[in-house]
């Protein structure tokens, strides 16, 4: 089974970790409920959830993959909390709401308990509604291209590169009359070269293509931005898929040109990789990607959350996944799956405005949740010994 790397145990390890952390979090809440107050138990459950997944994300080769906060990605008012406290705030809310509901059923007259979890939900929802009503940046026409038949062809047979380039060149020529400003082609789809320079010059459009480049004894996973009458810019993927990309040399720097940023697939799983873009007030991220079919929706939603955290729109073109255009508030403007044939997704995408609180202060909320978790743990130990 090839799902998240070459080794199936990686998938099992993630599942076991999540099950273990959930069990320990429930036991922590139960202990607080018996020895302290329902409010402390509820806050302990939410703080431990947010804190443990924050720590996990710092050391995991999969970043924030499977953090509970992604459950809120379709609840747009609450999703705006990512612009304040990042993924940790979303994970806190995703734990606070069910814990609050469960304990409220056991304490129907616990008005302090009801207020403690209900008020943050109302306040964050109100902020979210306000946030989504704010004006966005200028609108940019973006075209996403894909063709699953071309996946990994240049990896298996480098001599096929001219055919792959030619296939995408035909797609680009077809969309030229609609005058996109940017065109994005999936990850690791062509070999290094300047095959799209003439098209870019003629169309006046920027073309981002995923490039697989041999490098000594290893390889590079690149995204090349070909711009009209300009030298191409190249970005090197910073975070690799465990196992599957062991031979690839990671990059170590963002690529920002004007208010446009470029990242590649797995990079979008890591909030710390994308925060530098937010700190530079990038308005639009162009992201070549390659998914594994089964994780298509999750990976597209993880990229959307990075956009809300940092205040930029995301144009993500994935092989064997979803082609998605989302604005800086997490609204999906257009989306469709890649297929075994030429696929095009094009729309006028509002760019973001940057300037989010999260991009400025980083993981302060996560660190506060760690402090709360440790404080409640100390309280529980003290009560147990008393």
Steps between C-alpha positions, in 0.01 A plus 500: 500500500643838398320773690720725711849395411645161417449353844152412619617506868516881470122502454453262792727710721290811438179312579644347819631838616162664450317223682746508789487878534122501494485231770747689721312826446170340602664352812644843583155658467343225713759551772440875506125446504522274807750708698442861389213663309315435172642825362855388575428160343368659180789744471747221575363288216521789253841625617656153492360439152638828366830472686575136416432546128713815500792306647438211261506737204839637605670160484290306251625462139133544407457838667143583600358203309180376667480774763142515636465864396461400136152374593393867501618580149143501366366708793611828350428739792701283741769437238590870517648426841804367314591861418521568877652191658583266213426129497525479880202731544298289256599178682408662833155594369450160337557343845326766710162472326440123542649503852277792593191333360574170676564658838201731464277195463638374833468842666184654361501782755868571468452846355864589551594192300257587219640853485863388505467305178204675339639854519827423314300327226271802463786749509709310247196453273430872518860580414484253213188658351663843528824373351331347196320830434829691466613602151764289333779585260496529124358217291744290296407246233675171572495180292582160650596218264545127561501165322537182703631316195820702527564418867852365563574455129824698518601307812462165325627615160682836476482477120123558526550859620445661155167317467389608847604859437321492165179372658493782753604756237186408305288554811667835562437613143131413535457722806703788353190670355355528853808694611592345835759692700646181649496135395591220742608148392534213754802384697792303347337493158790615275880509496710819531496732201345814356236329289222738606692826453368568151140439610546729800644777282222469245214479753636745754426245772706349778526120479584293808604142424604219731851380404687182591872567479787251540768645731820304542407183686159635597214700356332838541126564509461844346235746388609733221323831441541599135414868453464710183838616371666427834738242640314209664482481879541166673372376834625183670249300705582519871305205647510158343257207523652248747643199323374587154735797454800377700739569210387862461707786643273748684512873442523752782350829381168640379451644153321833495478732202298813558197380692504152342639197681580148382501178702464130414244249628637364833628845600139602560472245786740709710381833645858602580598466133220731385522764773795679332270560202239648732761720665580643155127558434484268200159528333494184287673161528557291187539134596584203274403176676474123465258313725426132559130499403381388845641811672393747232234681701701520822809637330304761309332612825832520683622742233181706540565536875852632430334769289270605784786498751705739290244696302575378146301329227617156386512359146590131532526268199537134600553183302288212632320747724295817492566819313385773738470878496427644846495854634670632812189427709495133406213522253543259209449707186539203264602138530513182294692170503790419273410229245665268250505765232546875463324689780458875538375706792496876451338781692547858613647462848488781758843539655553545871624797699736332744545674835355218712566490872629143473761591240629765742496322838532137390418220742437709811156341544649149475758588763228638726312171465813310600525716811132442581538126446801482732327718758193277507720192513679643804161576658384145438814353655468729803133408550585132466766522773295718728 
